[in-house]
Amino acid sequence: MDVAKGIGIVLVSFGHLPNGDGQSVWLPALAVPIWVISLFHMPFFYFLGGFTLNSNKPFGQFLRRRVLTLLVPYYIFSLYFLAKPVAMLLKGSLATTFRSAHDYDLGRQLVDVFIMGNGLWFLWAFFIGEVITYALSRLIYRKPLLALTGIAFILIYGLYTTFIPTIPIPLQIPRGIQAAGYMLLALSLRSWVKELTMSRMAPITLGCLMVFACVVIVLTNANGNGTASLLLQVIAATAGTFACTGLAMAINSNTILEYIGRGSLVFYALNALTLNVAKLFFFRVLRIKAWDVSWPLQTVIGLAVVAFSLVLLALENEIVHKWLWWAIGAQRPVGVVRQTPATEDQG
């Protein structure tokens, strides 16, 4: 599981190479690979959430834990998204530095972060998805019905984004429905996947890769956002998710990926901020003009930026777990003694 989450974080980091508007201004040759990864890397995390969800806990205990580990980190680390408009309000030239035409109005950003859940949106979506999955898993016991419900939720989200995406719904509820879909799918398949050996998983992984590649080719050459495109995107997300699951099983053990996976909450929460620091270092401090070079060199530079950001994230992960453990719902580190006021000591 740690290896799988580590793979997911690496994919998320690669996906954050574009600017705040999703444009690959620094590495234009990587626009297509980043789009391809975006088809499945978030569903992959939702799917993993279904494997680890425990619906046997009392709901109060379950809810408290998820608030501490998802919503508290969301509101603490999403403050970064308010730092940008404040900084640009003080110094307008920063918009050019970030190469973004996005409207960073402070009032709009406050609504986006606190009401719409558009900061670290994945955390709100994951929270909504887990609450829905918890409730349904206690009502539906038959695994085929769980799987069908999950598929229905995935399609409902796809229909929403395809046909009525302009209707704003707060707190990432639509994405939470999508998350619940993949979590329910994982719950229905959890026992079966755990029993798979590598010899049985290898052909499944290869088949999923082939399906994914074919769908990507069709989507690349097709124009339109209709029902056919929606179904193809759902197939791509599911095939990519299963392929990554198989890859994690094949790797089995890797110290670096396991470390990233165990710290995935911090690695995700600080990913956008750290990627921006890395991009500013490479493209402003070092003055690397990557947008003018060939695509193989752009790929190398992009991977270097991601690797550099992951090193920074590892340092930040250590800092958070040592001094800001409360911000991620973690337990107090061993050896850290709570300082008490003198009046308490005297008492």
N, C-alpha and C positions, 0 to 999 in steps of 0.2 A: 504493500500500500504506500509506503514512503517513497519507493522508487517511482511508482505511478504518479504521485503528487509532485515529485521532483521533475518528472518529464513535463507535466502540465505547467509548472512554473516557468520552465525554460521556454516553452511555447508562448506563454503569456508575455514574457520578456521580449521575445522576438516580435510579437504582435504589437508591442508598444513602441516600436521604432518610428512609426509615423508621428506627425505633430498632433496637436490637440484636436484638429479637424479631421483626423484620419488620413491625411495626405502624406505620401512618401516623398517629401520635398528634399530630404538629404540623400535618400537612397531610392530613387525612382525605379530602379531595376528590380527592387524587392517588393514592389506593390502587389504583384500576382502571388508570390509565395506567401506573403502576409495575409492576403485575402483567402487563400487556400486553407491556411492554418485557422483562420477565424471561423471557418465552417464547422469546426468540431471541438476546438480547445476548451470552450466553456461547457458544452454538453458533457465532455469527458470528465470535468470536475464534478458536475451534477451526478453523473453516473457513479463516480467514486463515493459521493455522499450517500448514495443508496446502500452501498456495501457496508458502511460503518454505522448507519442509523440504527439506534436501539429503541424500539417502540415499547419495550417492556418496562421502562422506567415510568414512575408516576408523572402525569402531565406537568404538574407544578415544578418538579425537579428538572424535567426535560426542558421546560420553557425557560427557567431561570438560567440554566447552563448555556442555552443557545443565545439568550440575551447578552450574557457576559462575554461570550466568545465570538459573537457576530455583530450585534448592534452597538455595544460599547466601542469596539474597535472601529466600526463604521464612522461614528460621530467624532471620535478622537482623531483618526487619521484622515478623515475627509476634510478637516480644516485646511489641509494643503490646497484644496480646490478654491478656498476663499483667499488664500495667500496670493494667488495669481492676479485676481482682479484688484486687490489692494496694491500690489506691487506695480501693476500697470497704471493704476490711478495716480500713483506717486511719480511714476516714470513711464511715460507713454512709449518711449523708444523700445521698451522691452518686447512689445508686440512684434517688432521687426526681428529681434533676437530669437524669439521662439518661432518665427516664420509662420505666424498664425493670424488669420483674419477673423477669428472667433470673437463674438461679442461677450466681453468679460465684464458686463455691467454687474456691480456688486449686489444690487437688489435681486437681479435675475439669478445670480449664483446662489444666493441665500435660499431662494425658493427651490432651486434645483437640488441643492444638497440636503436641506432639512425636510422638505415636503415631498419632493419627487423621488428622492433617493438616488440622484444622478451623480453622487460623488463616487465612492467605491461601490458602485451599483451591485456588484456581484454578491456582496455580503447581505444586502437586503433581499436580493433574489433568493439566495441560498436559505436565508431564514424563513421566508414565506414558503419556499419549497419543502423545507423540512417539517414545518408545522402541518402543511397539507398532507404530506406523506405519512407523518405520525398518525394523524386522524384516520386516514383511509386504510392504513395497514392494520389498524385495530378493528376495522369494520369489514374488510375484505380478506378472507383467508385463502381463497383459491388463487394459486399463482397465475394461471392463465387470465383470470379476470383482472388481477393486478397489472399484468402486462398490457392488456387491452385498454385499461384505464389510463395507463401511462402514455400509450401511443395516442389516445384521444386528446390528452392534455397537450402533448407536443404539437399535434395538428391544430388545436385551438389557438395556441400561441402563434403558429405559422399563419393561420388565417387572419389573426389580429394584425400582425405586422405587414401582411400583404395587402389587406383590403381596408383596414381602418387604423392605420398607424398614427394619424394626426389627432386622435382622441387621447388626451393625456390622462393617465391613471397613476395615482401617487404610489410611493413606496415600492416601486418595481414589481407590482402585483402581476402584470403579464409575464415578466421574466420568471417570477416565482412559480407561475403555473407551468412554464416550460421546465423549470428545475424539478418540480414535482413529477413531471412526466418521466424524465430520465431516472430519477430516484426510484420511482415505482417500477420502472423497467429493470433496474438493477436489483431491487428487492425480489422480483419474481425469478430472476436468474442467478441469484447469489449462491444458492446451494450447488447448482449445476456448474457454475464457473469455478467454485472452490475445488470441485472434484476433478477438474480437467488436468490432464498431464500435458507436458510440452509437446509430446508426439501428437496428441489430439488437438491442441491449441494451434499448432503451426499451420495446418491447412486452413483453419478458420481465419487466422490472421492474414494469411496470404490472400484468401478469397476476399476478405474485407478490403484489403489494399487495392485489389484489382477493381472491385466495385467502386471504391472511392475514386480511383484514377479515372475510370470511365465516366462517372457522374461529373467530375470536375471538367473533363474535356467537353462534355455536352453543355454544362453551364457556361463555360468560357465562350462557346460559339453560339449560344442562344441569346436572344434578346427578349426581354419581357419579364414581368413579375407575376404571372398568372398562377393558376393552380398547379400546372405541370412543373413550373420552376420551384414552387413551394415543396412539392413532393420530392423533387430531386435534392433540394437542400436538406430535407429531413433524412433522406437516405444517406447523403454524404455525411451528415453529423453522426448518424448511428454507425455507419461503416468506419468512420475515422475513430470514433470512440472505442469500438471493439478492436481495431488495429492497434491503438495505443495501449489497450489493456493487454493484448498479446505481447507487445513489445516489452512492457513492464515485467511480464512473466518470464520472458526470454532473458532479460537482463538479470532478474532475480535479486542480485545484490550489487550495489555500487555505493561506495562511501559518500561521494559527493552528492549524488541524487538523493540518497537517503537523508542526508543532512538538510538539503533544500526542502525535501518533503516534510520533514518533522517541523521545520520552521515556515511552512507554506503560508500561514496566516500573515506573518510579518513580511515575507517575501512578496506576497500579493499586495498588502496594504501600502507598502512603501515603493512598489514597483514603478509607478508612473513618475513619482518624484525623483527616484534614483536614475531612471532612464533619461530624464531631462538633464540631470547633472552630467551623466555620461555623454550625452549628445552635445551639450555645451562644451565639455572638455575636448571632445574629438573635433567638433566642427567649428568651434569659436576659438578656443585656447590654442589647440594644435593647428588650426586653420586647414584641416583636411577637406579638400573640395571633392567629396566622394561622388557628387551628382554628375561630374564630368568624366568619370572613368568607366571602364567596361563592367558588364554585369558580374563576371567572376570576381573582380576586385571589389566591387560593391558588396558582394556576398561575404567576402573575407572581412571587410571593414565592419559590416553589420554584425557578424559573429563576434568580432573583437569588442564592439560596443556592448553587446549583450554579456559577454564574459566579464568585462570590466564592471558592469553594473551588478552582476551577481556577486562579485567579490565585495563590492561596497555593501550590498544587501546582507551578506554574511556578517560583516562587521556591525551593521545596524541591528541585525538579529540578536547578536550577543549583547548589545547595549540594551535593547528592549527587554530581553529576558532577565537581565541583571537588575536594571533599575526601573523599567516601565512594565513589569510583569502584570500589573493590575490592568493595564490598557488592553490586554489581549485575553483576559480571563484566566491567566495562568496562576499557579500556586506560587507563594513566596519562595524564592530560591533558598536551598539549604545553606545555612550559615549566615543568613541575613537576619539580624535580630532587630525587632521593632524597638525604636528609641522611645522611652516613656518620659513624660515630664517629671521634674524633680519632686513635685507633690505626690505623684504616684509612687516614686521610689521611697519617699519618706513614709507613705502609708503602709 
